[in-house]
Amino acid sequence: MTAPADIPVLRFESIDSTNEEALRRLAAGERTPLWIIADEQTRGRGRSGRQWQSLKGNLYATLIVEPRVSAAVATQLSFVAALSVHDAVAAHLPADDLPRLRLKWPNDVMLGGAKLAGILLESLASPKRKGLAVILGIGINVAHAPLEMERAVASLGLEPSALPQVFISLATALSEWLGRWDEGRGFAVIREAWLDRALALNDPISVSLNGSAIRGRFTGVDAAGALQLETEPGVVITVTAGDIYPDALV
């Protein structure tokens, strides 16, 4: 199986984690770019080591790339991936649902107030080659929403037979957005496209940082992709990591 741009695809019926398999493939010197997809994951994970329930019927995919950029620039790929997931999902949603499809900083795709997809970006020095390897892990709730989640979750409500089409939509969109990103040279375009789809832009939000919450107005993201939070008139702080909660969803 190959994805658009003739990128090879490795498919597994069951695996611990597509990101973990990506790490193993890199250590073994596998050629990149490379897609890894699985019908289910037994130890799927999200940001900060959170468990990502990964039963059959949803899409679990990882793309390995080796861009010629610094680690700081590579973090921009979370925005590239988010735009790609947005476009892929939009292709399989009813038109009436499209206005409810938004991107939540830093790496969630939301349908209304519920999480529809998540992204886990990991980067490391390429073990066999000079430069950086970036692992883009993507989970999309295609057939069902995971149970027993702490937050509201949603799914596309499609049959599992739709998984190949959703994957092709994702791989096609990611190939296109990677081209626009152009190893960081096109991040201004990426940033504006992401802001056009952002959840709670210019609205009050809470940001969870190390167990405490800071409230303010979400005014955008800066040139490096950090969140900008206006805590009082004229005072804007920059947040590089954390979880945001729009007031409407608290």
C-alpha positions as a Markdown table, in Angstrom:
| # | Residue | x | y | z |
|---|---|---|---|---|
| 1 | Met | 0.0 | 0.0 | 0.0 |
| 2 | Thr | 1.2 | 3.5 | -0.7 |
| 3 | Ala | -0.1 | 6.9 | 0.2 |
| 4 | Pro | -0.2 | 10.0 | -2.0 |
| 5 | Ala | 3.3 | 11.2 | -3.1 |
| 6 | Asp | 4.3 | 7.5 | -3.2 |
| 7 | Ile | 5.0 | 7.3 | 0.5 |
| 8 | Pro | 5.1 | 3.6 | 1.6 |
| 9 | Val | 2.5 | 2.5 | 4.2 |
| 10 | Leu | 3.0 | -0.2 | 6.8 |
| 11 | Arg | -0.2 | -1.6 | 8.2 |
| 12 | Phe | -0.7 | -3.6 | 11.3 |
| 13 | Glu | -3.9 | -5.3 | 12.6 |
| 14 | Ser | -2.8 | -4.7 | 16.2 |
| 15 | Ile | 0.3 | -2.9 | 17.7 |
| 16 | Asp | 1.3 | -1.3 | 20.9 |
| 17 | Ser | 1.5 | 2.2 | 19.4 |
| 18 | Thr | 2.1 | 3.5 | 15.9 |
| 19 | Asn | 4.4 | 6.1 | 17.3 |
| 20 | Glu | 6.4 | 3.4 | 19.2 |
| 21 | Glu | 6.7 | 1.4 | 16.0 |
| 22 | Ala | 8.0 | 4.6 | 14.3 |
| 23 | Leu | 10.7 | 4.9 | 16.9 |
| 24 | Arg | 11.7 | 1.3 | 16.3 |
| 25 | Arg | 11.7 | 1.8 | 12.5 |
| 26 | Leu | 13.9 | 4.8 | 12.9 |
| 27 | Ala | 16.3 | 2.9 | 15.1 |
| 28 | Ala | 16.5 | 0.2 | 12.5 |
| 29 | Gly | 17.4 | 2.7 | 9.8 |
| 30 | Glu | 14.1 | 2.5 | 7.9 |
| 31 | Arg | 13.9 | 4.9 | 4.9 |
| 32 | Thr | 11.6 | 7.9 | 5.3 |
| 33 | Pro | 9.0 | 9.4 | 4.8 |
| 34 | Leu | 6.9 | 6.4 | 6.0 |
| 35 | Trp | 3.3 | 5.9 | 7.1 |
| 36 | Ile | 2.5 | 3.4 | 9.9 |
| 37 | Ile | -1.2 | 2.6 | 10.5 |
| 38 | Ala | -2.9 | 0.1 | 12.7 |
| 39 | Asp | -6.4 | -1.3 | 13.2 |
| 40 | Glu | -6.0 | -1.0 | 17.0 |
| 41 | Gln | -3.4 | 0.0 | 19.5 |
| 42 | Thr | -2.9 | -1.8 | 22.8 |
| 43 | Arg | -0.9 | 1.1 | 24.4 |
| 44 | Gly | -2.0 | 4.2 | 22.5 |
| 45 | Arg | -1.0 | 7.5 | 24.1 |
| 46 | Gly | -1.5 | 11.2 | 23.8 |
| 47 | Arg | 0.3 | 14.2 | 25.1 |
| 48 | Ser | 1.9 | 14.1 | 28.6 |
| 49 | Gly | 1.7 | 10.3 | 28.6 |
| 50 | Arg | -2.1 | 10.3 | 28.6 |
| 51 | Gln | -3.8 | 7.1 | 27.5 |
| 52 | Trp | -5.5 | 7.2 | 24.1 |
| 53 | Gln | -8.1 | 4.5 | 23.9 |
| 54 | Ser | -7.5 | 2.7 | 20.6 |
| 55 | Leu | -10.2 | 0.2 | 19.7 |
| 56 | Lys | -10.9 | -1.1 | 16.2 |
| 57 | Gly | -13.0 | 1.2 | 14.0 |
| 58 | Asn | -11.0 | 4.4 | 14.4 |
| 59 | Leu | -7.9 | 5.6 | 12.5 |
| 60 | Tyr | -4.5 | 5.3 | 14.2 |
| 61 | Ala | -1.7 | 6.6 | 11.9 |
| 62 | Thr | 1.8 | 8.0 | 12.2 |
| 63 | Leu | 3.9 | 9.7 | 9.5 |
| 64 | Ile | 7.7 | 9.8 | 9.9 |
| 65 | Val | 9.5 | 12.7 | 8.2 |
| 66 | Glu | 13.0 | 14.1 | 8.3 |
| 67 | Pro | 12.8 | 17.8 | 7.6 |
| 68 | Arg | 16.0 | 19.8 | 7.3 |
| 69 | Val | 15.0 | 22.2 | 10.2 |
| 70 | Ser | 15.9 | 22.9 | 13.8 |
| 71 | Ala | 13.9 | 21.3 | 16.6 |
| 72 | Ala | 12.2 | 24.7 | 17.3 |
| 73 | Val | 11.0 | 25.0 | 13.7 |
| 74 | Ala | 9.9 | 21.3 | 13.7 |
| 75 | Thr | 7.3 | 22.2 | 16.4 |
| 76 | Gln | 5.4 | 24.0 | 13.6 |
| 77 | Leu | 4.4 | 20.6 | 12.2 |
| 78 | Ser | 1.8 | 20.3 | 14.9 |
| 79 | Phe | -0.1 | 23.1 | 13.1 |
| 80 | Val | 0.5 | 21.5 | 9.7 |
| 81 | Ala | -0.9 | 18.2 | 11.0 |
| 82 | Ala | -3.9 | 19.9 | 12.6 |
| 83 | Leu | -4.8 | 21.6 | 9.3 |
| 84 | Ser | -4.4 | 18.3 | 7.5 |
| 85 | Val | -6.7 | 16.5 | 10.0 |
| 86 | His | -9.2 | 19.3 | 9.7 |
| 87 | Asp | -9.3 | 19.0 | 5.9 |
| 88 | Ala | -9.5 | 15.2 | 6.0 |
| 89 | Val | -12.4 | 15.2 | 8.5 |
| 90 | Ala | -14.2 | 17.9 | 6.7 |
| 91 | Ala | -14.3 | 15.7 | 3.6 |
| 92 | His | -16.4 | 13.2 | 5.5 |
| 93 | Leu | -18.7 | 15.5 | 7.4 |
| 94 | Pro | -22.2 | 16.7 | 6.4 |
| 95 | Ala | -22.1 | 20.4 | 5.3 |
| 96 | Asp | -24.2 | 21.4 | 8.3 |
| 97 | Asp | -21.5 | 20.2 | 10.7 |
| 98 | Leu | -18.6 | 22.1 | 9.0 |
| 99 | Pro | -19.0 | 25.3 | 11.0 |
| 100 | Arg | -18.6 | 23.3 | 14.2 |
| 101 | Leu | -15.3 | 21.8 | 13.2 |
| 102 | Arg | -12.5 | 23.8 | 14.9 |
| 103 | Leu | -8.8 | 23.5 | 15.9 |
| 104 | Lys | -8.0 | 23.7 | 19.6 |
| 105 | Trp | -4.5 | 24.8 | 20.6 |
| 106 | Pro | -2.1 | 23.1 | 20.6 |
| 107 | Asn | -3.2 | 19.9 | 18.9 |
| 108 | Asp | -6.8 | 18.8 | 19.1 |
| 109 | Val | -9.5 | 18.8 | 16.4 |
| 110 | Met | -12.9 | 19.5 | 17.9 |
| 111 | Leu | -16.5 | 19.0 | 16.7 |
| 112 | Gly | -18.5 | 21.5 | 18.7 |
| 113 | Gly | -17.2 | 21.1 | 22.2 |
| 114 | Ala | -16.1 | 17.5 | 21.8 |
| 115 | Lys | -12.7 | 16.1 | 20.8 |
| 116 | Leu | -12.8 | 14.3 | 17.4 |
| 117 | Ala | -9.1 | 13.8 | 16.8 |
| 118 | Gly | -5.8 | 14.3 | 18.5 |
| 119 | Ile | -2.2 | 14.7 | 17.4 |
| 120 | Leu | 1.0 | 13.7 | 19.1 |
| 121 | Leu | 4.2 | 15.2 | 17.7 |
| 122 | Glu | 7.6 | 13.7 | 18.8 |
| 123 | Ser | 11.0 | 14.7 | 17.5 |
| 124 | Leu | 14.5 | 13.2 | 18.0 |
| 125 | Ala | 17.9 | 13.2 | 16.5 |
| 126 | Ser | 17.8 | 10.7 | 13.6 |
| 127 | Pro | 19.7 | 7.7 | 14.9 |
| 128 | Lys | 21.1 | 6.6 | 11.6 |
| 129 | Arg | 21.4 | 9.9 | 9.7 |
| 130 | Lys | 22.4 | 13.5 | 10.5 |
| 131 | Gly | 19.5 | 15.8 | 11.2 |
| 132 | Leu | 16.1 | 15.5 | 12.9 |
| 133 | Ala | 13.4 | 12.9 | 12.7 |
| 134 | Val | 9.8 | 14.0 | 13.4 |
| 135 | Ile | 7.0 | 11.5 | 14.3 |
| 136 | Leu | 3.5 | 12.8 | 13.6 |
| 137 | Gly | 1.0 | 10.6 | 15.4 |
| 138 | Ile | -2.7 | 11.1 | 14.5 |
| 139 | Gly | -5.8 | 9.5 | 15.9 |
| 140 | Ile | -9.2 | 10.2 | 14.4 |
| 141 | Asn | -12.5 | 8.9 | 15.8 |
| 142 | Val | -14.0 | 7.5 | 12.7 |
| 143 | Ala | -16.6 | 4.9 | 13.8 |
| 144 | His | -17.0 | 5.6 | 17.5 |
| 145 | Ala | -16.1 | 7.9 | 20.4 |
| 146 | Pro | -13.9 | 6.3 | 23.1 |
| 147 | Leu | -15.7 | 5.5 | 26.3 |
| 148 | Glu | -14.8 | 6.6 | 29.8 |
| 149 | Met | -13.0 | 9.7 | 28.7 |
| 150 | Glu | -12.6 | 12.7 | 31.1 |
| 151 | Arg | -13.6 | 15.1 | 28.4 |
| 152 | Ala | -16.4 | 15.2 | 25.8 |
| 153 | Val | -15.5 | 13.2 | 22.7 |
| 154 | Ala | -17.1 | 12.8 | 19.3 |
| 155 | Ser | -16.8 | 10.6 | 16.2 |
| 156 | Leu | -17.6 | 10.8 | 12.5 |
| 157 | Gly | -20.1 | 8.1 | 13.0 |
| 158 | Leu | -18.9 | 6.2 | 9.8 |
| 159 | Glu | -18.7 | 2.5 | 9.2 |
| 160 | Pro | -15.2 | 1.0 | 9.8 |
| 161 | Ser | -15.2 | 0.3 | 6.1 |
| 162 | Ala | -14.7 | 4.0 | 5.6 |
| 163 | Leu | -11.2 | 3.9 | 7.2 |
| 164 | Pro | -9.2 | 3.6 | 4.0 |
| 165 | Gln | -11.0 | 6.6 | 2.5 |
| 166 | Val | -10.4 | 8.6 | 5.6 |
| 167 | Phe | -6.7 | 7.7 | 5.6 |
| 168 | Ile | -6.3 | 8.7 | 1.9 |
| 169 | Ser | -8.0 | 12.0 | 2.7 |
| 170 | Leu | -5.5 | 12.5 | 5.6 |
| 171 | Ala | -2.5 | 11.5 | 3.6 |
| 172 | Thr | -3.4 | 13.7 | 0.7 |
| 173 | Ala | -4.1 | 16.7 | 2.9 |
| 174 | Leu | -0.9 | 16.3 | 4.9 |
| 175 | Ser | 1.2 | 16.0 | 1.7 |
| 176 | Glu | -0.4 | 19.3 | 0.5 |
| 177 | Trp | 0.1 | 21.2 | 3.7 |
| 178 | Leu | 3.7 | 20.0 | 4.1 |
| 179 | Gly | 4.3 | 21.5 | 0.7 |
| 180 | Arg | 2.8 | 24.8 | 1.8 |
| 181 | Trp | 4.8 | 24.7 | 5.0 |
| 182 | Asp | 8.0 | 24.3 | 2.9 |
| 183 | Glu | 10.2 | 23.4 | 5.9 |
| 184 | Gly | 9.2 | 26.5 | 7.8 |
| 185 | Arg | 9.4 | 29.0 | 5.0 |
| 186 | Gly | 5.7 | 29.0 | 4.6 |
| 187 | Phe | 4.7 | 29.1 | 8.3 |
| 188 | Ala | 3.1 | 32.5 | 8.0 |
| 189 | Val | 0.5 | 30.9 | 5.6 |
| 190 | Ile | 0.1 | 27.9 | 8.0 |
| 191 | Arg | -0.4 | 30.2 | 11.0 |
| 192 | Glu | -3.1 | 32.2 | 9.2 |
| 193 | Ala | -4.9 | 29.1 | 8.0 |
| 194 | Trp | -4.8 | 27.7 | 11.5 |
| 195 | Leu | -6.2 | 30.9 | 13.0 |
| 196 | Asp | -9.0 | 30.9 | 10.5 |
| 197 | Arg | -10.1 | 27.5 | 12.0 |
| 198 | Ala | -9.2 | 28.1 | 15.6 |
| 199 | Leu | -11.5 | 27.4 | 18.5 |
| 200 | Ala | -12.3 | 30.3 | 20.9 |
| 201 | Leu | -10.2 | 32.9 | 19.1 |
| 202 | Asn | -10.8 | 36.3 | 20.8 |
| 203 | Asp | -12.9 | 34.5 | 23.4 |
| 204 | Pro | -12.3 | 34.1 | 27.2 |
| 205 | Ile | -10.4 | 30.9 | 28.0 |
| 206 | Ser | -8.7 | 29.2 | 30.9 |
| 207 | Val | -5.2 | 27.8 | 30.5 |
| 208 | Ser | -4.1 | 25.0 | 32.8 |
| 209 | Leu | -0.4 | 25.3 | 33.7 |
| 210 | Asn | 1.3 | 22.9 | 36.2 |
| 211 | Gly | -1.9 | 22.4 | 38.1 |
| 212 | Ser | -3.0 | 26.0 | 38.2 |
| 213 | Ala | -5.3 | 28.0 | 35.9 |
| 214 | Ile | -4.8 | 31.3 | 34.2 |
| 215 | Arg | -7.7 | 33.1 | 32.6 |
| 216 | Gly | -7.7 | 35.6 | 29.8 |
| 217 | Arg | -8.7 | 36.3 | 26.2 |
| 218 | Phe | -7.2 | 34.1 | 23.5 |
| 219 | Thr | -5.8 | 36.6 | 21.1 |
| 220 | Gly | -3.9 | 34.3 | 18.7 |
| 221 | Val | -0.6 | 32.5 | 18.3 |
| 222 | Asp | 2.8 | 34.2 | 17.7 |
| 223 | Ala | 5.3 | 33.6 | 14.9 |
| 224 | Ala | 6.6 | 30.6 | 16.8 |
| 225 | Gly | 3.2 | 29.0 | 17.4 |
| 226 | Ala | 2.9 | 29.9 | 21.1 |
| 227 | Leu | -0.5 | 30.9 | 22.5 |
| 228 | Gln | -1.1 | 34.6 | 23.3 |
| 229 | Leu | -3.3 | 35.3 | 26.3 |
| 230 | Glu | -4.5 | 38.7 | 27.2 |
| 231 | Thr | -4.8 | 38.5 | 31.0 |
| 232 | Glu | -5.9 | 42.2 | 31.4 |
| 233 | Pro | -6.2 | 45.1 | 28.9 |
| 234 | Gly | -2.9 | 45.6 | 27.2 |
| 235 | Val | -1.1 | 42.7 | 29.0 |
| 236 | Val | -0.5 | 39.7 | 26.8 |
| 237 | Ile | 1.5 | 36.7 | 28.0 |
| 238 | Thr | 2.9 | 33.9 | 25.9 |
| 239 | Val | 2.1 | 30.3 | 26.7 |
| 240 | Thr | 4.3 | 27.5 | 25.1 |
| 241 | Ala | 2.6 | 24.5 | 26.7 |
| 242 | Gly | -0.6 | 23.8 | 28.5 |
| 243 | Asp | -4.3 | 22.8 | 28.1 |
| 244 | Ile | -6.9 | 25.4 | 27.2 |
| 245 | Tyr | -10.5 | 25.4 | 28.2 |
| 246 | Pro | -12.9 | 27.8 | 26.5 |
| 247 | Asp | -15.2 | 29.3 | 29.0 |
| 248 | Ala | -18.2 | 27.8 | 27.1 |
| 249 | Leu | -16.7 | 24.4 | 27.7 |
| 250 | Val | -15.7 | 24.7 | 31.3 |
